[in-house]
Amino acid sequence: MTEHRPDPSICAAILAAGQSRRFGHADKLSQQLDGVMLGHHASHTAARLGCDHQVIITSEANHLCAQGWTARGFAVHVNPLAQQGMGTSVAMAAQIAADKDADAVLICLADMPLVTREHFQALIDRFGQHGDDRVIASGNGTAALPPAIFGKRYFAELADLEGQYGAKALLAKAAMVAAPPAILIDIDTPDDLETARQLIKNPA
């Protein structure tokens, strides 16, 4: 008889505190994509997962996307160290997950708008098969990428991160869930945003 493993308690954390230096002077996350602010796509999708906890890590409490985030049930947390790099936002997300006694933290990026609910769920399901001793990342065929889920045994290590490097060292040894490269597009430049618009109009 197979032992039933209880569903893990997941803290979904969307990182939205980047400085968007490659995008120019416009606020990247407030740009329109398919009639919705770019920064709302990930939260709209992740909200459908039913995670126990939902948080947004941002650099300013009054961000143009903030009202939409809270409307979807996300608690907005301001990272005062955002200018130092993504590692500080990952660290904050891990600390919040630890404080909530979650089994795992699902790290999502607000500028990855095309990740599907099905892919998020596949990450959670894969994690549920292995427990808190694994890192589960998205795979595009060549690299391990976010979104990724980290078990609670890694919270302390993540909470010590700083600077630009995020969780790359842990991602390097992650188990991967394959995803079509198109859904893992990361919007860094206006050209990337236009590519995303075309992908929505003409899905593969």
C-alpha positions in Angstrom: 0.0 0.0 0.0 1.4 3.4 -1.0 1.8 5.8 1.8 -0.2 9.0 1.3 2.0 12.1 1.5 0.1 15.2 2.7 0.0 18.2 0.4 2.9 20.5 1.2 2.3 24.0 2.6 3.6 26.3 -0.2 4.5 30.0 0.0 4.2 31.5 -3.5 6.5 34.4 -3.7 6.6 36.7 -6.7 9.7 38.8 -7.1 8.9 42.3 -8.4 11.6 44.5 -7.0 14.0 44.6 -9.9 15.4 47.9 -11.1 14.6 47.2 -14.8 17.7 49.1 -16.0 17.7 47.4 -19.4 14.1 48.4 -20.1 14.7 52.2 -20.1 12.9 54.9 -18.2 9.4 53.4 -18.3 8.1 51.3 -15.4 8.4 47.8 -17.0 5.8 46.0 -14.8 3.1 48.6 -15.6 3.4 48.1 -19.4 0.4 46.6 -21.1 0.6 43.0 -22.3 -2.6 41.5 -23.7 -4.7 44.1 -22.0 -3.2 43.5 -18.5 -0.2 45.1 -16.8 2.9 42.9 -17.3 3.4 42.7 -13.5 -0.1 41.2 -13.0 0.3 38.2 -15.2 2.3 36.0 -12.8 0.1 36.9 -9.9 -3.1 36.2 -11.8 -1.8 32.8 -12.7 -0.2 31.9 -9.4 -3.4 32.9 -7.5 -5.2 30.0 -9.1 -2.8 27.5 -7.5 -4.5 27.8 -4.1 -1.1 28.1 -2.2 -1.3 28.6 1.5 0.5 31.9 1.4 1.0 34.4 -1.4 3.5 37.3 -1.2 4.9 39.9 -3.6 8.4 41.3 -3.0 8.6 44.8 -4.4 10.7 47.9 -4.0 7.9 50.3 -3.3 4.6 49.9 -1.5 2.7 52.2 -3.8 3.8 50.5 -7.0 1.3 50.8 -9.9 0.6 47.1 -9.7 0.1 47.0 -6.0 -3.7 47.3 -6.0 -4.0 44.4 -8.5 -1.7 42.3 -6.4 -3.6 42.7 -3.2 -6.9 42.2 -5.1 -5.6 38.7 -6.0 -4.8 37.9 -2.4 -1.1 38.7 -2.3 0.5 40.4 0.7 2.9 43.1 -0.5 6.3 43.2 1.2 8.8 46.0 0.5 12.4 45.1 0.1 14.5 48.0 1.3 17.7 46.4 -0.2 16.2 45.9 -3.7 18.9 48.0 -5.4 21.5 45.5 -4.2 20.1 42.8 -6.5 17.7 39.9 -6.8 19.4 37.9 -4.1 18.0 40.2 -1.4 14.5 39.5 -2.7 15.0 35.8 -2.7 16.3 36.1 0.8 13.2 38.0 2.0 10.9 35.5 0.3 12.7 32.6 2.1 12.5 34.3 5.4 8.8 35.0 5.0 8.2 31.3 4.1 10.2 30.3 7.2 8.2 32.6 9.4 5.0 31.1 8.1 6.3 27.6 8.7 5.8 26.7 5.1 7.2 23.4 3.6 8.5 25.2 0.5 8.8 28.5 -1.2 7.8 28.8 -4.9 9.9 31.6 -6.4 8.3 33.3 -9.4 9.4 36.4 -11.3 7.0 39.1 -12.1 8.6 39.7 -15.5 8.0 36.1 -16.6 4.3 36.6 -17.7 3.8 33.6 -19.9 4.3 30.8 -17.3 1.2 28.7 -17.2 -0.8 27.4 -14.3 -0.1 23.9 -15.5 3.6 24.4 -15.3 3.4 26.0 -11.8 1.3 23.0 -10.8 3.8 20.5 -12.3 6.6 22.1 -10.2 4.4 21.7 -7.0 3.5 18.1 -7.9 7.1 17.2 -8.5 8.1 18.7 -5.2 5.3 16.8 -3.4 6.7 13.5 -4.7 10.1 14.2 -3.0 9.5 16.3 0.1 11.7 19.1 1.5 15.0 17.7 0.4 14.8 18.8 -3.2 15.0 21.9 -5.4 12.7 21.7 -8.4 13.3 24.2 -11.2 12.0 24.9 -14.7 14.0 23.5 -17.6 14.2 25.0 -21.0 16.4 22.2 -22.4 19.7 23.9 -21.6 19.4 25.4 -18.1 17.6 25.4 -14.8 15.5 28.5 -14.4 12.8 30.1 -12.4 10.1 29.5 -11.5 11.5 27.1 -9.0 10.5 25.6 -5.7 12.8 25.2 -2.7 12.1 22.9 0.3 12.3 24.3 3.8 15.7 22.7 4.4 17.1 25.4 2.1 15.3 28.4 3.7 18.3 29.4 5.9 20.7 29.2 2.9 18.4 31.3 0.8 17.8 33.8 3.6 21.6 34.5 3.6 21.7 35.4 -0.1 22.6 38.9 -1.2 23.5 40.8 -4.3 23.0 39.9 -8.0 23.3 36.1 -8.0 20.0 35.0 -6.6 19.8 31.2 -6.1 21.9 30.2 -9.0 24.1 27.8 -7.0 21.0 25.9 -5.8 19.4 25.9 -9.2 22.5 24.3 -10.6 21.7 21.1 -8.7 17.9 21.2 -9.1 15.7 18.5 -10.5 14.0 20.0 -13.6 10.5 20.1 -14.9 10.6 20.7 -18.7 8.7 23.6 -20.1 8.4 25.0 -23.6 11.1 27.8 -23.9 8.5 30.3 -25.0 6.7 30.3 -21.6 9.9 31.0 -19.8 10.6 34.2 -21.6 11.9 36.9 -19.2 11.0 40.4 -20.1 14.1 42.6 -19.7 13.9 44.9 -22.7 11.1 46.5 -24.9 12.0 44.0 -27.6 11.4 41.2 -25.2 8.0 42.6 -24.4 7.2 42.8 -28.1 8.3 39.2 -28.4 5.8 38.2 -25.7 3.0 40.1 -27.4 3.7 38.1 -30.6 3.8 34.8 -28.7 0.4 35.5 -27.2 -1.0 36.4 -30.7 0.6 33.4 -32.3 1.1 30.6 -29.8 3.3 27.7 -30.9 
